[in-house]
Amino acid sequence: MRNVLAVQENMVTRIVDLRSDTVTKPTEAMRAAMASAEVDDDVLGYDPTAFRLETEMAKTMGKDAALFVPSGTMGNLISVLVHCDVRGSEVILGDTCHINIFENGGIATIGGVHPRQVKNNDDGTMDIDLIEAAIRDPMGELFYPTTKLICLENTHANSGGRCLSVEYTDRVGELAKKHGLKLHIDGARIFNASVALGVPVDRLVQAADSVSVCLSKGIGAPVGSVIVGSKNFIAKARRLRKTLGGGMRQIGILCAAALVALQENVGKLESDHKKARLLADGLNEVKGLRVDACSVETNMVFIDIEEGTKTRAEKICKYMEERGILVMQESSSRMRVVLHHQISASDVQYALSCFQVMLTTNQLNSYCSMYPICIFFLLRLVYIFLPNTI
């Protein structure tokens, strides 16, 4: 009864947005920093706040230089194109990675780079042996694309936000060097991985030649990503950014918010991870839903609807939205939620209450819908065996 009352009380007034960590709103500190940001023309290379952010990010990631870009998709595209500077080059990447699935095939359509897919394991890794087997034999250059690059994703979103260990990343880096290749890490949520693994972020990406880091995901800035690498890499990246339309003028307004996010929100990621585990544990108590608890390493939770459960993800998402809870539908039997610093422990409990009420009500409705049928068959049996009583 308490859960039902909680749902009714919060039905209209409360919004709990669990669609992604990209939905966070700028904090008051971010808005103040944006309003007072010192700016200049960044295309000409003179915006002082952009310079501060890029310097800070390069230092944090242990690389020589950095570049602000409008989005993670552009950051990954630029990075791949710098490393694969000849059309017809090939990049080895996971079959379920973000670059391969969710970035419009830009490396192929814009860059002329061929994606060589290797199966991702459940933990987001690719088998080292399979990566090495995918590297083209130079003796076949008349027929094959030329392998130039290996890409990793950390955390790996399609694997539930799981983390690639520093040991694994180092091994891939060693393999790349052995074959004269470059290593790029799509580190959209690399700070989440660093916190979850207890490994400094610069050590986690030490083996990489380049890294893209999203500012608007885990750490909650409103806009942008940063790519880091050598000075030569960033010089080439800056030119490609202009080519792709990513050069912007007074970007210090955006970079100021990112600086606040770096200072204030990295330390909140551990709390986000705890809330994700709390939500996952609670969902596993809801009959009809299942979460692979082992996959919840950071701030993402994938929810599967068990076989035999009458309701589908679309119906659950609609029910939740009517109660102010926004959930991402992945398929007819799967949903995704992502925790962030603007979701409280109370929000998690409210969401759990709504899931519980929805699934319980749905099961009761299923049972009730069977009553007329049961009564009909009962009367039929009475009529057959006791005809004189009817």
HELIX and SHEET records of a PDB file:
HELIX    1   1 ARG A    2  GLU A    9  1                                   8    
HELIX    2   2 ASP A   21  VAL A   23  5                                   3    
HELIX    3   3 GLU A   28  ALA A   35  1                                   8    
HELIX    4   4 PRO A   48  MET A   61  1                                  14    
HELIX    5   5 GLY A   72  HIS A   83  1                                  12    
HELIX    6   6 HIS A   98  ILE A  101  1                                   4    
HELIX    7   7 GLY A  106  THR A  109  1                                   4    
HELIX    8   8 ILE A  128  ALA A  134  1                                   7    
HELIX    9   9 PRO A  138  GLY A  140  5                                   3    
HELIX   10  10 ALA A  157  SER A  159  5                                   3    
HELIX   11  11 VAL A  166  LYS A  178  1                                  13    
HELIX   12  12 ILE A  190  LEU A  197  1                                   8    
HELIX   13  13 VAL A  201  LEU A  204  1                                   4    
HELIX   14  14 LYS A  231  THR A  243  1                                  13    
HELIX   15  15 GLY A  252  GLU A  264  1                                  13    
HELIX   16  16 VAL A  266  LYS A  268  5                                   3    
HELIX   17  17 LEU A  269  LEU A  283  1                                  15    
HELIX   18  18 ALA A  293  SER A  295  5                                   3    
HELIX   19  19 ALA A  313  GLU A  322  1                                  10    
HELIX   20  20 ALA A  345  SER A  369  1                                  25    
HELIX   21  21 TYR A  371  PHE A  385  1                                  15    
HELIX   22  22 PRO A  387  THR A  389  5                                   3    
SHEET    1   A 2 VAL A  16  ASP A  17  0                                        
SHEET    2   A 2 ILE A 325  LEU A 326  1                                        
SHEET    1   B 7 ALA A  65  VAL A  69  0                                        
SHEET    2   B 7 SER A 225  GLY A 229 -1                                        
SHEET    3   B 7 SER A 210  CYS A 214 -1                                        
SHEET    4   B 7 LYS A 182  ASP A 186  1                                        
SHEET    5   B 7 THR A 146  GLU A 153  1                                        
SHEET    6   B 7 SER A  89  GLY A  94  1                                        
SHEET    7   B 7 HIS A 114  VAL A 118  1                                        
SHEET    1   C 4 LEU A 289  ARG A 290  0                                        
SHEET    2   C 4 MET A 300  ILE A 305 -1                                        
SHEET    3   C 4 ARG A 334  VAL A 338 -1                                        
SHEET    4   C 4 MET A 328  SER A 331 -1                                        
END                                                                             
